[in-house]
Amino acid sequence: MIKALQETVKKSGLSADQVAEQIGMKQKWSLYNMLNPAKPAYNFPAARLVDLMKLTRNYSVLHHLSQQCGFVCYRYSSFRLGKKSGISKLAELFGHASAAIAQMYESHRISKEEYQSIYDLLREVAGHLKMADKIRSGQLEFNF
């Protein structure tokens, strides 16, 4: 968890002081302690996780937490009705996921990179499935 938090802050392009200030931490030095694995007594407050992810636009902490609990986290698809390129992208995603899974079962092994590729593809497909559910139920939200 600390590694995911460290990466989120590091990739934000902001200093740790700026991050601490913008997510409402009054004592900026405490963020340094919370990101230090040598100081296990300091924990990043769960109440600040959403603020951190929104500020940095990095949701790797959310993905990390969902994986640790045996879940898959995905973003709703931005697939738009009537767009041929969207349909082609969806078909391509299903093809890649199916091929990667078939290869895994044939060889009875999977590398870390192959696993991550399948995981990412299936997350994307899950986003499209959520959009299909919205279309089916008449709750389609258009993104303009």
Residue pairs with C-beta under 8 A, 6 or more apart in sequence:
1 44
1 61
1 64
1 65
1 68
2 35
2 36
2 37
2 44
3 37
4 60
4 61
4 64
5 34
5 35
5 44
5 52
5 61
6 35
7 58
7 60
8 52
8 53
8 56
8 58
8 60
8 61
9 16
9 19
9 31
9 35
9 52
9 56
11 56
11 58
12 19
12 55
12 56
12 58
14 22
14 55
14 56
16 28
16 31
16 32
16 35
17 28
17 31
19 31
19 52
19 55
19 56
20 27
20 28
20 30
20 31
21 28
22 51
22 55
23 48
23 51
23 52
23 55
24 48
24 51
25 31
25 48
30 42
33 39
33 42
34 42
34 43
34 44
35 44
36 42
44 52
49 61
49 62
52 61
53 59
53 61
53 62
59 73
59 75
62 73
63 73
65 73
66 72
66 73
67 73
72 119
72 122
72 123
72 126
73 123
74 123
74 124
74 126
74 127
74 130
75 127
76 127
76 130
76 131
77 124
77 127
77 128
77 130
77 131
78 143
79 86
79 89
79 90
79 127
79 128
79 131
80 86
80 142
80 143
81 135
81 140
90 125
90 128
93 121
93 124
93 125
93 128
94 125
96 117
96 121
97 118
97 121
97 122
97 125
100 114
100 117
100 118
100 121
101 118
103 114
104 110
104 114
104 118
110 118
131 140
134 140
134 141
